[in-house]
Structures are given as C-alpha cells and as structure tokens.
C-alpha cells in the first residue's frame, strides 16, 4: 500500500493544488478492493468496518475520492 504524509501548510500556496486532489491511482484502487475482500474472507472487524469493506469490494470508492485512470 502507498502511504502519504500530508503537510497541510502546503495548502497556503496555490501552486500546491495538485497535492490535494482527492484521487487514487487505478492500480491502488485495485489493490484496495483485493485487500477488502481478503479481510472479509478472514471475517474480523466490526459490522461497520465489514460494511465499509463490502462497499469497497462492490466498487464504491470511499471518502469522496475518485479513481485516476492509468495512462
């Protein structure tokens, strides 16, 4: 999984707009869906978490993100 560290002070400068797009790369989205299914198969987590995972597996991109297609 990719991890991102966000320095919110960068929001003070308009040239940093691209840093705050709510997109995830298509290959990351694919991996998230795989991981959500794997976790569902294990069967751990609260009902709320499992519902969230099911939503991801069904194709709902969480947290108002959109998938950025690969070139």
Secondary structure, 3 states (H helix, E strand, C coil): CCCCCCCHHHHHCHHHHHHHCCEEEHHHHHHHHHHHHHHHHHCCCCHHHHHHHHHHHHCCCCCCCEEECCC
